[in-house]
């Protein structure tokens, strides 16, 4: 009797980044994601730290979303990641929306996001990121 053990490769990999705009008192966004290449699903957690004197503080969210491969030009593939973040206590109303555009190697890109503060969506646009 022979026993065959299949080697299973996971299609999931971690991706962490800190996103900081150079503007004074702009928020800092930390993302810790799991990317599933098989299903193109993305999940994880984020923390937004507000550094402005009037609204200093932070909040954490659980993230869910997906990504698509964009074929902009030959040899210029990019990923478009769209995420919604929900606080642990409320899985119905998102408190943050994130759109990442990364290069094909997931090493650099841009981010656009908006977060809910006092029932108003605050936007942060076109922030360059480096992913490690």
N, C-alpha and C positions, 0 to 999 in steps of 0.2 A: 504494500500500500504506500502510495506516495502522497505527501502533503505539499500542496503548492500554496505559497503565501504571496499574494499580490502586493506589490509595492504601490501604495496609494500616495499620490502627490496632492497636496492641498492646493486649491486655487486661490486661497485667501492669504493676504499679506497685510501687515500693519503699516500705517502711515501716520506720522506725527509731525506737527508743525506749530510754530508760533507766528502769528500775523500781527505786525505792528506797523501802523501808519506813522510817518515822521512828524505829523502835525502835533503841536503841543496839546496835551490832555486828550489825545485820541485813545479809544479803548484798545486793549490787547486781547487778542483772541487765540486761545490754545485749542487745537484740534487733535484728537486721538481717534483714528479711524481704522476700521477693518475693511479692506477692499476685497470683494469676491469676484475674481475674474470670470468665473464660470457663469454666475447669474447676473453679473454687473450690478450687484447690490452693494450699498455702502451703509455701514452702521458705526456707531461709536459715541463718543462724549465730547462735549466742548465746555470751556469755561471762558466767559467774557468778563474781563476786569476793566471797570470804568475808572479812569484816573483823574477825571475832572473834579475839582474841589467841591462843587455843588452836588455832584452825583457819584461820589466815590463809592465803590462797592463792587461786588461780583455776583454772577449767577451761573449756575451749571445747567446744562441741558443734555438730554439723550438725543442723538442724531439718527436719522434714517433717511435714505435716499438711494440714488442710483447714479450711474455714469454712462456716457456714450463716447465712442471713439469718433472724433471728427477728422475727416480727411480733407483738410483745407487745401493743401497743395501736395504734390509728390514729395515724399520724405519729410513732410511737416505735419505729421499726425499729432493730434492733441486730444486730451480727455476733457469732457465737460461733466462736472460733478454737480448735482443739485441735491441739497440737503435741507431738511426741516428739523428744527430742534424743539423739543418739548421738555418742560420741567417734569421732574419725577411725579409730582402731585397732580399733573393735568396732562393727559395724553391726547387731548382733543384740540386744544388751542396752542399753536406754535408760538414760541417767543423769539425765535431767530430763524432767518432764512439765509442760506449760504449758497453761492455759486462759485465754484473753482474752475479755472481753466489751467490745465497743466500740460507740460510737454509729454511726449510719448514715454519717457522714462520716469515720470512722476517726480522730477527733481526740482523744477522751477515753474513759475506761472504767475497768475493774477487771481485775485479774489474780490468778489463783490458780496457784501452782506448787509442785512438790515436786522435790527433787533427792536423789540418792543420795550418802550420806556414810558411810563405814565400814560398808557393807552395811545401812544403815538409811535410810529415806526421811524427809527433813526437810521439813516443810510450811511454806509461807508463804501466808497467806490474805488475801483482800479488800484488796489494795493498790490504791489509786487511782492512775491514770496519766494523763499528758497526753502526747499523741503529736504530734510535730512533723514 
